[in-house]
Amino acid sequence: MELPDLTKTPKIDKVGVHERVNRFCKRSIKTSAKAHGLHLALSMIDLTTLEGKDTPQKVIQLCYKAQHLHDSMPDLPTVAAVCVYPTFVSIAKKELEGTGINVASVSTAFPSGQSTLKVKLSDTKFAIDEGADEVDMVISRGKFLTGEYNFVFDEIAAIKEACGKAHLKVILETGELDTLDNVRKASDIVMYAGADFIKTSTGKISPAATMPVSYVMLGAIKDYYKNTGIKIGMKPAGGISTAKQSLQYLVMLKETLGDEWLSKELFRFGASSLANDILMQLKKQERGVYQSLDYFSKDQPQEVQPTSSDNIESSTQEITPVPEEGSIEISAKPDW
């Protein structure tokens, strides 16, 4: 592995990105295609609790929810993973044994990343020893923004080696990278350093995941696959809280990378509160009316929601909302 020639990293047309995202948001998915898309989105969720007040009991409850999203709907998939701090990995591993649900752990001084490589490696090795199937690390944004790209690259490569067989998701924290050009450059660095997934955000700052940022990262994955033949996964995280948003992301994923990426092996949502909204939409499709929120668990952590911004890279304010059902037919119906 070696640092790519960053002079060849393409510059991002910011206006073009937003125009493209607007078109994704105008797609309308109905009936069986919508139901299939919502089931697919559920299967891609990493249920997450990453709070200072986390307890073993909360992690056990989250693991139960991961296996039983809504017991009155027996045909639901399970989520992809449960994501916790390293100290709770062994508890989650025990609760999820035999379910096929992975245990993910944050590491490398999450969420700031402000620590030494020695501490970050220790953090990662502890999570692996406790049984983590996946590790979500953060890059050193300060080093990246001061142009120390080799430092960022070498750190990721070292963490990848420490992960062994566990999958490594690398968090860019795009809300701190300032521009879409930086998002693209960071995506290239982390993929060539060995990341299995690239991830937008920790969910601890605003803006978190946005469609323009995610589209740029998907474009980087597309180019990397074209150049190397290696498929890299994508995980938008933070601020994705509605079923409608999840379908917009899946449309963008399909039209950018194709059907091969429409699986939990290559795409995840880091948005625990999303699960309840999807369940409500599926119940509405089944019964014709929304079910009371009292029928859904309320123990999910609060997530940072996107805020309006004058920065074109992070703003979602100008994105056209999806029209009401029945107003526009999707131009290329997904094969979901």
C-alpha positions as a Markdown table, in Angstrom:
| # | Residue | x | y | z |
|---|---|---|---|---|
| 1 | Met | 0.0 | 0.0 | 0.0 |
| 2 | Glu | 1.3 | 3.5 | -0.8 |
| 3 | Leu | -0.1 | 7.0 | -0.8 |
| 4 | Pro | -1.8 | 7.8 | -4.2 |
| 5 | Asp | -0.6 | 10.7 | -6.3 |
| 6 | Leu | -3.0 | 13.3 | -5.0 |
| 7 | Thr | -2.3 | 15.7 | -7.8 |
| 8 | Lys | -4.4 | 13.3 | -9.9 |
| 9 | Thr | -7.4 | 13.6 | -7.5 |
| 10 | Pro | -10.2 | 15.2 | -9.6 |
| 11 | Lys | -11.6 | 18.6 | -8.6 |
| 12 | Ile | -15.3 | 18.6 | -7.6 |
| 13 | Asp | -17.9 | 20.6 | -9.5 |
| 14 | Lys | -19.9 | 21.8 | -6.5 |
| 15 | Val | -22.8 | 23.1 | -8.6 |
| 16 | Gly | -22.9 | 19.9 | -10.6 |
| 17 | Val | -23.0 | 17.7 | -7.5 |
| 18 | His | -26.0 | 19.6 | -6.1 |
| 19 | Glu | -27.8 | 19.4 | -9.5 |
| 20 | Arg | -27.2 | 15.6 | -9.6 |
| 21 | Val | -28.4 | 15.1 | -6.0 |
| 22 | Asn | -31.5 | 17.1 | -6.8 |
| 23 | Arg | -32.4 | 14.7 | -9.5 |
| 24 | Phe | -32.0 | 11.7 | -7.1 |
| 25 | Cys | -34.4 | 13.4 | -4.8 |
| 26 | Lys | -37.0 | 13.7 | -7.4 |
| 27 | Arg | -37.4 | 9.9 | -7.9 |
| 28 | Ser | -40.6 | 8.4 | -6.6 |
| 29 | Ile | -40.7 | 4.8 | -5.5 |
| 30 | Lys | -44.1 | 3.1 | -5.0 |
| 31 | Thr | -45.8 | 0.0 | -3.7 |
| 32 | Ser | -43.8 | -3.2 | -3.8 |
| 33 | Ala | -40.6 | -1.4 | -4.9 |
| 34 | Lys | -40.9 | 0.9 | -1.9 |
| 35 | Ala | -41.6 | -1.9 | 0.5 |
| 36 | His | -38.6 | -3.8 | -0.8 |
| 37 | Gly | -36.4 | -0.7 | -0.5 |
| 38 | Leu | -37.4 | -0.1 | 3.1 |
| 39 | His | -36.7 | -3.8 | 4.0 |
| 40 | Leu | -33.3 | -3.4 | 2.3 |
| 41 | Ala | -32.6 | -0.2 | 4.3 |
| 42 | Leu | -33.5 | -1.9 | 7.5 |
| 43 | Ser | -31.0 | -4.7 | 6.8 |
| 44 | Met | -28.3 | -2.1 | 6.2 |
| 45 | Ile | -28.6 | -0.2 | 9.6 |
| 46 | Asp | -25.9 | -0.2 | 12.2 |
| 47 | Leu | -27.9 | 0.2 | 15.4 |
| 48 | Thr | -25.7 | 2.5 | 17.5 |
| 49 | Thr | -25.3 | 3.7 | 21.1 |
| 50 | Leu | -22.2 | 5.9 | 21.7 |
| 51 | Glu | -23.0 | 8.0 | 24.8 |
| 52 | Gly | -21.2 | 8.6 | 28.0 |
| 53 | Lys | -24.2 | 7.3 | 29.9 |
| 54 | Asp | -24.2 | 4.0 | 28.1 |
| 55 | Thr | -24.7 | 1.0 | 30.5 |
| 56 | Pro | -24.6 | -2.8 | 30.0 |
| 57 | Gln | -28.4 | -2.9 | 30.3 |
| 58 | Lys | -28.8 | -0.3 | 27.5 |
| 59 | Val | -26.5 | -2.4 | 25.2 |
| 60 | Ile | -28.4 | -5.6 | 26.0 |
| 61 | Gln | -31.7 | -3.8 | 25.2 |
| 62 | Leu | -30.2 | -2.5 | 21.9 |
| 63 | Cys | -29.1 | -6.0 | 21.0 |
| 64 | Tyr | -32.6 | -7.3 | 21.6 |
| 65 | Lys | -34.0 | -4.6 | 19.4 |
| 66 | Ala | -31.5 | -5.6 | 16.7 |
| 67 | Gln | -33.0 | -9.1 | 16.7 |
| 68 | His | -36.6 | -8.1 | 17.2 |
| 69 | Leu | -37.3 | -4.8 | 15.3 |
| 70 | His | -41.1 | -5.3 | 15.6 |
| 71 | Asp | -42.4 | -8.7 | 16.6 |
| 72 | Ser | -45.8 | -8.1 | 15.0 |
| 73 | Met | -44.0 | -8.0 | 11.6 |
| 74 | Pro | -42.4 | -11.5 | 11.3 |
| 75 | Asp | -40.9 | -11.0 | 7.8 |
| 76 | Leu | -38.6 | -8.2 | 8.8 |
| 77 | Pro | -34.8 | -8.6 | 8.3 |
| 78 | Thr | -32.4 | -8.1 | 11.2 |
| 79 | Val | -30.1 | -5.1 | 11.1 |
| 80 | Ala | -26.5 | -5.4 | 9.9 |
| 81 | Ala | -24.6 | -4.6 | 13.1 |
| 82 | Val | -24.7 | -3.2 | 16.6 |
| 83 | Cys | -22.1 | -0.5 | 17.2 |
| 84 | Val | -20.8 | 0.3 | 20.7 |
| 85 | Tyr | -17.8 | 1.5 | 22.6 |
| 86 | Pro | -15.0 | -1.1 | 23.1 |
| 87 | Thr | -15.9 | -1.7 | 26.7 |
| 88 | Phe | -19.3 | -3.0 | 25.7 |
| 89 | Val | -18.2 | -5.3 | 22.8 |
| 90 | Ser | -18.1 | -8.5 | 24.9 |
| 91 | Ile | -21.6 | -7.9 | 26.1 |
| 92 | Ala | -22.9 | -7.3 | 22.6 |
| 93 | Lys | -21.0 | -10.3 | 21.3 |
| 94 | Lys | -22.7 | -12.5 | 23.9 |
| 95 | Glu | -26.1 | -11.2 | 23.2 |
| 96 | Leu | -25.8 | -11.5 | 19.4 |
| 97 | Glu | -24.2 | -14.9 | 19.3 |
| 98 | Gly | -25.6 | -17.0 | 16.5 |
| 99 | Thr | -27.8 | -14.2 | 15.1 |
| 100 | Gly | -25.6 | -13.2 | 12.1 |
| 101 | Ile | -25.6 | -9.6 | 13.4 |
| 102 | Asn | -22.1 | -8.2 | 13.6 |
| 103 | Val | -20.6 | -6.3 | 16.5 |
| 104 | Ala | -18.9 | -3.1 | 15.6 |
| 105 | Ser | -16.8 | -1.0 | 17.8 |
| 106 | Val | -15.5 | 2.6 | 17.5 |
| 107 | Ser | -11.8 | 3.1 | 18.3 |
| 108 | Thr | -8.8 | 5.4 | 17.8 |
| 109 | Ala | -9.9 | 8.0 | 20.5 |
| 110 | Phe | -13.4 | 8.3 | 18.9 |
| 111 | Pro | -14.8 | 10.9 | 18.2 |
| 112 | Ser | -12.0 | 13.4 | 18.2 |
| 113 | Gly | -9.1 | 11.2 | 17.2 |
| 114 | Gln | -6.8 | 13.3 | 19.3 |
| 115 | Ser | -4.4 | 10.8 | 20.8 |
| 116 | Thr | -1.2 | 9.0 | 20.0 |
| 117 | Leu | -0.9 | 6.1 | 17.6 |
| 118 | Lys | 0.1 | 3.9 | 20.6 |
| 119 | Val | -3.2 | 4.7 | 22.3 |
| 120 | Lys | -5.2 | 4.2 | 19.1 |
| 121 | Leu | -3.6 | 0.8 | 18.4 |
| 122 | Ser | -4.3 | -0.3 | 22.0 |
| 123 | Asp | -7.9 | 0.9 | 21.7 |
| 124 | Thr | -8.3 | -1.1 | 18.5 |
| 125 | Lys | -6.6 | -4.2 | 19.7 |
| 126 | Phe | -8.8 | -4.2 | 22.8 |
| 127 | Ala | -11.9 | -4.0 | 20.7 |
| 128 | Ile | -10.7 | -6.9 | 18.5 |
| 129 | Asp | -9.7 | -9.0 | 21.5 |
| 130 | Glu | -13.2 | -8.5 | 23.0 |
| 131 | Gly | -14.7 | -9.9 | 19.8 |
| 132 | Ala | -15.5 | -6.9 | 17.5 |
| 133 | Asp | -16.3 | -8.0 | 13.9 |
| 134 | Glu | -15.9 | -4.4 | 12.6 |
| 135 | Val | -14.0 | -1.3 | 13.7 |
| 136 | Asp | -15.0 | 2.3 | 13.1 |
| 137 | Met | -12.0 | 4.5 | 13.3 |
| 138 | Val | -11.6 | 8.3 | 12.9 |
| 139 | Ile | -9.0 | 10.0 | 10.8 |
| 140 | Ser | -6.7 | 12.7 | 12.3 |
| 141 | Arg | -8.5 | 15.7 | 10.7 |
| 142 | Gly | -6.1 | 18.2 | 12.1 |
| 143 | Lys | -3.2 | 16.4 | 10.4 |
| 144 | Phe | -5.2 | 16.1 | 7.1 |
| 145 | Leu | -6.1 | 19.8 | 7.1 |
| 146 | Thr | -2.5 | 20.8 | 7.6 |
| 147 | Gly | -1.4 | 18.7 | 4.6 |
| 148 | Glu | 0.2 | 15.8 | 6.5 |
| 149 | Tyr | -1.3 | 13.2 | 4.2 |
| 150 | Asn | 1.4 | 10.6 | 4.8 |
| 151 | Phe | 0.7 | 10.8 | 8.5 |
| 152 | Val | -3.0 | 10.1 | 7.9 |
| 153 | Phe | -2.2 | 7.3 | 5.5 |
| 154 | Asp | 0.3 | 5.6 | 7.7 |
| 155 | Glu | -2.0 | 5.8 | 10.7 |
| 156 | Ile | -4.9 | 4.1 | 8.9 |
| 157 | Ala | -2.6 | 1.4 | 7.5 |
| 158 | Ala | -1.3 | 0.6 | 11.0 |
| 159 | Ile | -4.9 | 0.4 | 12.4 |
| 160 | Lys | -5.9 | -1.8 | 9.4 |
| 161 | Glu | -3.1 | -4.2 | 10.3 |
| 162 | Ala | -4.2 | -4.3 | 13.9 |
| 163 | Cys | -7.7 | -5.2 | 12.8 |
| 164 | Gly | -6.7 | -8.5 | 11.4 |
| 165 | Lys | -9.8 | -10.1 | 9.8 |
| 166 | Ala | -12.1 | -7.5 | 11.2 |
| 167 | His | -13.5 | -5.0 | 8.7 |
| 168 | Leu | -12.3 | -1.4 | 9.0 |
| 169 | Lys | -14.6 | 1.5 | 8.5 |
| 170 | Val | -12.8 | 4.8 | 8.3 |
| 171 | Ile | -14.7 | 8.0 | 9.4 |
| 172 | Leu | -13.7 | 11.2 | 7.6 |
| 173 | Glu | -15.8 | 13.5 | 9.8 |
| 174 | Thr | -16.8 | 15.4 | 6.6 |
| 175 | Gly | -18.3 | 18.2 | 8.6 |
| 176 | Glu | -14.8 | 19.3 | 9.6 |
| 177 | Leu | -13.2 | 18.9 | 6.2 |
| 178 | Asp | -14.8 | 22.2 | 4.9 |
| 179 | Thr | -14.9 | 21.4 | 1.1 |
| 180 | Leu | -16.0 | 18.7 | -1.3 |
| 181 | Asp | -12.5 | 18.7 | -2.7 |
| 182 | Asn | -11.2 | 17.8 | 0.7 |
| 183 | Val | -13.8 | 15.0 | 1.0 |
| 184 | Arg | -12.7 | 13.5 | -2.3 |
| 185 | Lys | -9.0 | 13.7 | -1.4 |
| 186 | Ala | -9.6 | 12.2 | 2.1 |
| 187 | Ser | -11.6 | 9.4 | 0.5 |
| 188 | Asp | -8.8 | 8.5 | -1.9 |
| 189 | Ile | -6.2 | 8.5 | 1.0 |
| 190 | Val | -8.2 | 6.2 | 3.2 |
| 191 | Met | -9.2 | 3.7 | 0.5 |
| 192 | Tyr | -5.6 | 3.3 | -0.7 |
| 193 | Ala | -4.5 | 2.9 | 3.0 |
| 194 | Gly | -6.7 | -0.2 | 3.4 |
| 195 | Ala | -10.2 | 0.9 | 4.5 |
| 196 | Asp | -12.9 | -1.6 | 3.8 |
| 197 | Phe | -15.6 | 1.1 | 4.2 |
| 198 | Ile | -15.5 | 4.9 | 4.1 |
| 199 | Lys | -17.9 | 6.6 | 6.4 |
| 200 | Thr | -19.0 | 10.2 | 6.5 |
| 201 | Ser | -19.3 | 11.2 | 10.2 |
| 202 | Thr | -19.2 | 10.3 | 13.8 |
| 203 | Gly | -22.7 | 11.7 | 14.3 |
| 204 | Lys | -21.3 | 14.0 | 17.0 |
| 205 | Ile | -21.1 | 17.2 | 15.0 |
| 206 | Ser | -23.2 | 19.1 | 12.5 |
| 207 | Pro | -23.4 | 18.8 | 9.6 |
| 208 | Ala | -23.1 | 15.0 | 9.6 |
| 209 | Ala | -24.1 | 12.9 | 6.5 |
| 210 | Thr | -25.4 | 14.9 | 3.6 |
| 211 | Met | -26.3 | 13.7 | 0.1 |
| 212 | Pro | -23.8 | 15.9 | -1.7 |
| 213 | Val | -20.9 | 14.7 | 0.5 |
| 214 | Ser | -22.1 | 11.1 | 0.1 |
| 215 | Tyr | -22.3 | 11.4 | -3.6 |
| 216 | Val | -18.7 | 12.6 | -3.8 |
| 217 | Met | -17.6 | 9.7 | -1.7 |
| 218 | Leu | -19.5 | 7.3 | -3.9 |
| 219 | Gly | -17.8 | 8.8 | -6.9 |
| 220 | Ala | -14.4 | 8.1 | -5.2 |
| 221 | Ile | -15.4 | 4.5 | -4.6 |
| 222 | Lys | -16.4 | 4.2 | -8.3 |
| 223 | Asp | -13.0 | 5.5 | -9.5 |
| 224 | Tyr | -11.1 | 3.3 | -7.0 |
| 225 | Tyr | -13.0 | 0.2 | -8.2 |
| 226 | Lys | -12.3 | 1.1 | -11.8 |
| 227 | Asn | -8.5 | 1.5 | -11.0 |
| 228 | Thr | -8.0 | -1.5 | -8.7 |
| 229 | Gly | -11.0 | -3.9 | -9.1 |
| 230 | Ile | -11.5 | -3.7 | -5.3 |
| 231 | Lys | -15.0 | -2.9 | -4.0 |
| 232 | Ile | -15.1 | -0.5 | -1.0 |
| 233 | Gly | -18.2 | 0.0 | 1.1 |
| 234 | Met | -19.9 | 3.2 | 2.1 |
| 235 | Lys | -21.6 | 4.3 | 5.3 |
| 236 | Pro | -23.3 | 7.7 | 5.6 |
| 237 | Ala | -23.9 | 8.3 | 9.3 |
| 238 | Gly | -25.7 | 10.9 | 11.4 |
| 239 | Gly | -28.8 | 13.0 | 10.4 |
| 240 | Ile | -30.5 | 10.3 | 8.3 |
| 241 | Ser | -33.7 | 9.8 | 10.3 |
| 242 | Thr | -36.6 | 9.2 | 7.8 |
| 243 | Ala | -37.6 | 6.4 | 5.5 |
| 244 | Lys | -37.8 | 8.9 | 2.6 |
| 245 | Gln | -34.2 | 9.9 | 3.1 |
| 246 | Ser | -33.1 | 6.2 | 3.2 |
| 247 | Leu | -34.8 | 5.6 | -0.2 |
| 248 | Gln | -33.1 | 8.7 | -1.6 |
| 249 | Tyr | -29.7 | 7.4 | -0.6 |
| 250 | Leu | -30.5 | 3.9 | -2.1 |
| 251 | Val | -31.5 | 5.5 | -5.4 |
| 252 | Met | -28.2 | 7.5 | -5.4 |
| 253 | Leu | -26.3 | 4.4 | -4.5 |
| 254 | Lys | -27.9 | 2.3 | -7.3 |
| 255 | Glu | -27.5 | 5.0 | -10.0 |
| 256 | Thr | -23.9 | 5.7 | -9.0 |
| 257 | Leu | -22.4 | 2.3 | -8.2 |
| 258 | Gly | -25.0 | -0.2 | -9.5 |
| 259 | Asp | -26.9 | -3.2 | -8.0 |
| 260 | Glu | -23.8 | -4.8 | -6.7 |
| 261 | Trp | -23.5 | -2.3 | -3.9 |
| 262 | Leu | -27.2 | -2.8 | -2.8 |
| 263 | Ser | -26.2 | -5.0 | 0.1 |
| 264 | Lys | -25.2 | -4.7 | 3.8 |
| 265 | Glu | -21.8 | -6.0 | 2.8 |
| 266 | Leu | -21.1 | -2.8 | 0.9 |
| 267 | Phe | -23.5 | -0.2 | 2.2 |
| 268 | Arg | -24.6 | 0.8 | 5.8 |
| 269 | Phe | -26.7 | 3.5 | 7.4 |
| 270 | Gly | -25.2 | 4.8 | 10.7 |
| 271 | Ala | -28.6 | 6.1 | 11.9 |
| 272 | Ser | -30.3 | 4.2 | 14.7 |
| 273 | Ser | -33.4 | 6.4 | 14.8 |
| 274 | Leu | -34.0 | 5.6 | 11.2 |
| 275 | Ala | -35.2 | 2.1 | 12.1 |
| 276 | Asn | -38.4 | 3.3 | 13.8 |
| 277 | Asp | -39.4 | 5.6 | 11.0 |
| 278 | Ile | -39.0 | 2.8 | 8.5 |
| 279 | Leu | -41.1 | 0.5 | 10.7 |
| 280 | Met | -43.8 | 3.1 | 10.9 |
| 281 | Gln | -43.9 | 3.4 | 7.1 |
| 282 | Leu | -44.1 | -0.3 | 6.6 |
| 283 | Lys | -46.9 | -0.5 | 9.1 |
| 284 | Lys | -48.7 | 2.3 | 7.2 |
| 285 | Gln | -48.4 | 0.3 | 4.0 |
| 286 | Glu | -49.8 | -2.8 | 5.8 |
| 287 | Arg | -52.7 | -1.1 | 7.6 |
| 288 | Gly | -53.2 | 2.2 | 5.7 |
| 289 | Val | -52.7 | 4.2 | 8.9 |
| 290 | Tyr | -49.7 | 5.1 | 11.0 |
| 291 | Gln | -49.2 | 3.2 | 14.2 |
| 292 | Ser | -48.7 | 5.2 | 17.4 |
| 293 | Leu | -45.1 | 5.9 | 18.5 |
| 294 | Asp | -45.9 | 4.1 | 21.7 |
| 295 | Tyr | -45.5 | 0.8 | 19.8 |
| 296 | Phe | -41.9 | 1.5 | 19.0 |
| 297 | Ser | -38.9 | 1.6 | 21.2 |
| 298 | Lys | -37.7 | 5.0 | 22.4 |
| 299 | Asp | -34.3 | 4.2 | 23.7 |
| 300 | Gln | -32.3 | 5.3 | 20.7 |
| 301 | Pro | -29.6 | 8.0 | 21.2 |
| 302 | Gln | -30.2 | 11.4 | 19.9 |
| 303 | Glu | -28.5 | 12.1 | 16.6 |
| 304 | Val | -27.1 | 15.3 | 15.2 |
| 305 | Gln | -29.5 | 16.5 | 12.5 |
| 306 | Pro | -28.4 | 18.4 | 9.4 |
| 307 | Thr | -28.6 | 22.2 | 9.7 |
| 308 | Ser | -28.9 | 24.7 | 7.0 |
| 309 | Ser | -25.6 | 26.3 | 6.0 |
| 310 | Asp | -24.2 | 28.8 | 3.6 |
| 311 | Asn | -21.5 | 26.3 | 2.7 |
| 312 | Ile | -22.5 | 24.6 | -0.5 |
| 313 | Glu | -20.6 | 21.5 | 0.4 |
| 314 | Ser | -22.6 | 20.7 | 3.5 |
| 315 | Ser | -25.9 | 22.4 | 2.9 |
| 316 | Thr | -29.0 | 20.3 | 2.1 |
| 317 | Gln | -31.2 | 23.3 | 2.1 |
| 318 | Glu | -31.4 | 23.6 | -1.7 |
| 319 | Ile | -32.2 | 19.9 | -2.3 |
| 320 | Thr | -35.6 | 19.4 | -3.8 |
| 321 | Pro | -37.8 | 17.2 | -1.5 |
| 322 | Val | -39.3 | 14.0 | -2.9 |
| 323 | Pro | -42.7 | 14.7 | -4.3 |
| 324 | Glu | -45.8 | 13.1 | -2.8 |
| 325 | Glu | -46.5 | 9.6 | -4.0 |
| 326 | Gly | -48.1 | 9.5 | -7.4 |
| 327 | Ser | -46.8 | 12.8 | -8.7 |
| 328 | Ile | -43.7 | 11.6 | -10.5 |
| 329 | Glu | -42.8 | 8.1 | -11.8 |
| 330 | Ile | -39.2 | 6.9 | -11.2 |
| 331 | Ser | -37.3 | 7.0 | -14.5 |
| 332 | Ala | -35.4 | 3.9 | -13.9 |
| 333 | Lys | -37.2 | 1.6 | -11.5 |
| 334 | Pro | -34.9 | -0.2 | -9.1 |
| 335 | Asp | -34.7 | -4.0 | -9.3 |
| 336 | Trp | -35.3 | -4.3 | -5.6 |
